[in-house]
Amino acid sequence: MYQSYPEVLNVADIQNILGIGRRQAYELVNSGQFHVVRVGKSIRILKGVFFKWLNG
């Protein structure tokens, strides 16, 4: 599963990985639990950072 995602994830990828809704995904990425990068209005998360957080 890990390899099938791009190196830089967006909120839609987070939704798919966790099986959550859009609102929940935005709440998660805005929670400060892991580093995110904002590019204009879009939010990007490095795949390695996200999966490290996910795996504890």
C-alpha positions as CSV (number, residue, x, y, z in Angstrom):
1,M,0.0,0.0,0.0
2,Y,2.8,2.4,1.0
3,Q,4.5,2.3,-2.4
4,S,1.3,3.0,-4.4
5,Y,1.1,6.6,-3.2
6,P,3.1,9.5,-4.5
7,E,6.0,10.9,-2.5
8,V,3.9,14.0,-1.6
9,L,0.4,13.4,-0.4
10,N,-2.6,15.7,-0.5
11,V,-5.7,15.7,1.7
12,A,-7.6,13.3,-0.7
13,D,-4.8,10.8,-0.3
14,I,-5.1,11.0,3.5
15,Q,-8.8,10.4,3.2
16,N,-8.3,7.3,1.1
17,I,-5.5,5.9,3.4
18,L,-7.5,6.3,6.6
19,G,-11.0,5.8,5.2
20,I,-12.3,9.1,6.6
21,G,-14.3,12.0,5.3
22,R,-13.1,15.3,3.9
23,R,-13.8,17.3,7.1
24,Q,-12.1,14.8,9.3
25,A,-9.0,14.8,7.0
26,Y,-8.8,18.6,7.1
27,E,-9.1,18.5,10.9
28,L,-6.3,16.0,11.1
29,V,-3.9,17.9,8.9
30,N,-4.7,21.1,10.7
31,S,-4.2,19.5,14.2
32,G,-0.4,19.9,14.2
33,Q,0.3,16.2,14.8
34,F,2.6,16.1,11.8
35,H,4.3,18.6,9.5
36,V,2.4,19.9,6.5
37,V,3.3,22.3,3.8
38,R,0.9,24.8,2.4
39,V,1.3,25.7,-1.2
40,G,-1.3,28.4,-1.9
41,K,-4.6,26.9,-0.9
42,S,-3.4,23.3,-1.1
43,I,-1.9,21.2,1.7
44,R,0.9,18.8,1.1
45,I,2.3,16.1,3.4
46,L,5.5,14.1,2.7
47,K,4.6,10.4,2.5
48,G,7.4,9.4,4.8
49,V,6.3,11.9,7.5
50,F,2.7,10.8,7.3
51,F,3.3,7.0,7.4
52,K,5.8,7.5,10.3
53,W,3.1,9.3,12.2
54,L,0.5,6.6,11.3
55,N,2.8,3.8,12.4
56,G,3.5,5.5,15.7
